[in-house]
């Protein structure tokens, strides 16, 4: 479905130093991207001609993993002062505005000589959160949302959940301890059980509820299944010596694409969780925090355009916000030989200096470089 741009037409911002166009789009959907054609300055859809797409803070480009294009991306400039020894400089972030950061944007006049990259699949369950230097971290848990069922389903048709952590790992096998949540509408994580599986390049898939495809009961004992079976919940792979865990969210193989994961969760909190929908201590709904695997441009995961933190306001309050670091990126359409520079300015309500309104309302400026 095509999202509507919040500004019906990209607004041209003309000055003596820049011919940048500014665009505001609705990227509030965590599961659906808003697609932008930088050549026409219009929003389109996944089947149209597009260069870059946004979903909340995520960014992807139209490369072979995401579409039918040959788009690449590069980091062109990072304004000074936003970070010091890897830590965010609060005053720099809070006081930055599109006007104050226009100089670094205007300084980029060519896309030549940059290090361009394309996308890589990225699991929601980050490997370094459960495995580091060959040693597992069994204190970190995840909750996996099943790929089958519906969000608003009944006890028999709703999505189910399993919490798990990795307890053992060898060169070609892994053991998980897990508890399965058989009733999506009740407090019913079952007793802890274990499953071991052999891992290879092709991957091994686990169905936590143990149901045979299409029909049958939910025995509540996990089983390994063919990865062509759309009901799998967790996939284990080992590629180039690296272990990875994937959800059934559409990135890996023939799954239904509806699975997600929540975590890492520390051991005490995970054991206290009675279901996959609510916080164990507060009862607050946590379903919006589940994440799917992604195929983002690796550039935007290693060089994020934003910083999320709780800075203290002048009144002393702690304000959780997404702040732009005003990095300038170049989006290269290799098929057409066109380069576009892009600087994201705001995540809220189309007003770059205000941290209120609807999160995921992206405002950015862009300009053709050739």
N, C-alpha and C positions, 0 to 999 in steps of 0.2 A: 504494500500500500504506500502511495506517495505521501510523504509528509508535506504540509504546507509551510513555506517560509513565513516567518513572522513579519519580515519586511517583504512586501509583495514583489518588489524589484530591488536588486542590489543597488545600494546608494553609492554614487560616485562622490568621492571626497577629493576635491581638486585643490591643490595648493602649489606654491612655487617650487616645492621640493618633491612632490609625490602626486601620482595619478592613481593612487590606490582606490580600489572599490571596497566598500564595507558591506558585509552580509551577516544577517542574523537568522539562525535556523533553529528549529525545534528538534533537539537531540535528547529529549527527556526520556525516551523509551530505552530501557536497559537491554532490551532484546532485539530491537529493530534499529538499523542504521538510517540516517538521513544522508542522501547521496547528492553530491554537488559537482556540477560541470563548471570548471574554472574558466573555460573558454567562453561559454555563453553567459556565465554569471547567474545560472539558474539551478534550482533543485530538480532532481530527476529521480529515477529509481534504479534498482540493481540491474535491470535489463536495458537501461538507457546508456548514453555516453556519459561517463563520470570519471572524476579524477581522485577525489577524496571523499570520505564518508565519516560521520560522527555518530556515536552513541554514548551518551553521558560523557565521561572523560576519555573514552576509547576513540582511536583514530585508525582508519585503515585506508589503503590505497588500491586502485584498480590494477592489480598485478595478477599474474597467473593463478595465485592461490585464492584470490578474492573475486576475480571476475575474468573478463576476456581482454583486458588491456595489458599494456606493458609500461605501467607507471612505476616510477622509482621516487625515493625521497631522500633528502640529505639535510643535515643540520648546517645552516649557513652562519648563524651568529647566536651567541648567548650574551645578553647585556651583563655588564659587570655589577657586582655588589649584591646579587640576590643570595649568594651562598658564601659562607666562610668556613673553610675546613669541613665541607660537606654538610654544614648546618644552615638552615634557612635564616636569613637576616630579616627579622620581623618588620622593622621600620621600612626596609626597602620594598618588601612585598606590599605592605599596607599603603604606602604613599605612591606607588607606581601608578601611572595613568597612561592611556594611549598616547597622549600628547608628550609626556616625559620620555616615552620609549619609542617615539617616532624616528629619532636619530639613527638608532641601530637598524631600524627597518629600512630607512631611506638609503643607508650605506650599502645595502646589497643591490648591486647593479648587474650582476651576471651569475649564472648558475654553473659556470665552468670551474673545473678544478676541485669540485667537492666529492665527498665519499658517498655515493648513492647506494642504497640498499633496498631490498624488497621484503616481503613478509615471511614470517616463520610461524608455524603453529605454536601456540603457547598454552600449556595446561593451566586450569584454574588452581589445581593442587601443585604449588611450586615445589620442585624437587628439593631445593635447599632448605625447605621448611621441615622435611622429614628425613633427608639424607645429606650429610656433609662430611667430606673427606673419608668416605667409605663407612661411616658410622651412622646408624639410624638414630633418630630422635623419637623415641616411643612416647614421649610426653605430649606430643602434638597429635590431635585428633581432627577428623573432618566428619561432616555429615553430608551424605550424598542423597540428592533428591532423585527418585526413580524416573526413568524415561517413559514409563507407561502410566496410564491413568490420566485424570484431569485435575486441574487446580481446585475446582469447586466440587469435586466428586464426592460421593458418599463413602461410607466405610468400605464398600466393596469396589468402588470405581475411582476413588481419589488417589492422588500420588502418595507413594510411600517413601520412607526414609530409612537410611542405615547410617549409624555412626561407626567409625572404624579408626584404627591406628595400625601402623606397621610395627610388628614385634620381632620379626626375624628376617634376615636377608642373607642370601649366599650369592654365589656368582651367577646362578640361573634360577633361583626360586625365591619366593617371598611368602611370609606368613602374616596374615591380618587377624586381629581380634576385632569383633564387630558385634553389634546388637541391631536387630531389625525392628522397624516400627510398622507393625502390621495394620494398624487402624489409623488412617491419616487424621481422623477427627477425635482421637482419644489419646490419653497418656499411656502409651503402651510400648515403649521400647522394651524388648524382651531381654532375656538373660544373655550374658556375653558368651560368644562362641568363637571358634577359630577356623580359618580355612587357609590351606597352603596351595600354592600354584606355581608351576614352572613358567618361566618367562623367556620369550625368544623374540627375535626381530619382528616376527609377524604379529606378536601381541597375544595376550591371554585375557579373556573377558570373563567377568564374574557377574552373576545375577544374584543379588543378595536375598531376594525373597524366595528363590528356588522354584518359582512357578514354571512349569513347562509352557512353551509358547501357546498362546491363544486360549487354552482351556486348562482347567485343573485348579487344585487348591493352592494355598500359600503355605507350604510346610515350614517356612521360616528358617530354613537351613540353606546357606549359600551354596552355589554350585558353579563350576566353570561351564561356559557355554561357547558355542561358535560365535565369533565376532560378527558374523552375518545375521545372527539372531538379534532382532531389534530390541529385545527386552533387557539387554545387558546394562549394568549400572556402573561398572568400573572396569577400565582396561589398563593392563600393565604391559609396558613395552620396555625393551632394552635395545637401544640403537647406538651404535658406535661406543658401546661400553657404558652408556648412560641410562639409568632407570628413570621411567616417567610413569605417572598415574594420570589417566584421562577420564573425564566424565562422558556420558553419552549425550553430548551436546552438539553433535554434527560435524566436529572437526576430524575425528578419527573414524573412518570406515562407514559402515552401513547402519549406524544407529538411528533412532528416531529423532535425535537432535533436541530433546526436551529435558535432558538431565542437567543437573547443576551441583555445585559443591559449596559448602560453607566451612571456613576454617582459615588458618589453624586455630584450634580451641585447646586450651591447656587441659591437662589430665583431670584436675578436680572439677572443672566446669563441665567437661564432656561426660564424666561419670554421673554428674548430677542431672544432666539433661534427661527429661522423661519423654520428650517428643521433638520432632524436627521443625515445629512451627513457632515455638515460644521459648523465650529466654527462661532458663531454669529459676532465676532469682526474682525477676520482675514480672514474668508472664507476658512481656512485650512481644508482639509479633515480629519475627525475624526473617520471614520468608523473602523479603526484598533484598536481603544481604547475600543470598545465594548467587554464585557466579558461574558462568559457562566458560568452557575453553574458548579460546579466541584465535583468530588469525590476523593479528594486528601487524602493522609494519613494525619490524623490530626496532627501527629508529625511534618510534614513539614510546616504546617500552623502556629503552635504555636512556633516552633523552626526553623525559616527560615535558610536556608544555606547561605543566601546572605543579603547584605544591598544595597538598591538603593538610591542614593543621588547625589547631585551636589556639589562635593568637589572643592575647588579652586586649580588649578594647580600652579606650581612654577611661572608661568608667569602671574598669577592673573586671568586666565580665569576660568569660571565655567564649569566643565565637568560632564555631567550626565552619570553615569556609574553604572553597577551592580558589586559590589565587593563581593568576597567570604569572609565569616568569618571563613572558614576552620574548621567548626564543623565536628566531626567524628560521623557517624551513623553506626549502625549495622542492617543489613537486615537479618532476620531470616526466613529460609524456614522450617516452622514447620513440614511440611509433610515429609521432607527428613532429618530433624535433622541437617541442615547445617546453619552456621552463616558466614556472610561476612561483613567486615568493609568497609566503603566507605567514601571518602572525596572529595567533589567537589572543584576544584581548579580554574576553569576559565569559563567565560560565553562568551568569545570573541575569535573567530578565532583560537581556539586551543592553544593560547599562553597565559598562565596564567598571566604573568606580563604586558600584553599589553591590553589597553582598546580601541581597535579599531577593524575594521573588522566587521564580521557579528554577530549580537547579537543572542544568542540562540545556539551558538556552544559550547557545554558543554564538558569540559575535567575533568575527575575524576580519582582517583586511588582507587583501591579496592584490597581486599585480603581475601582468605578463612581463617577462624579462627579455623576450626576443620575439 
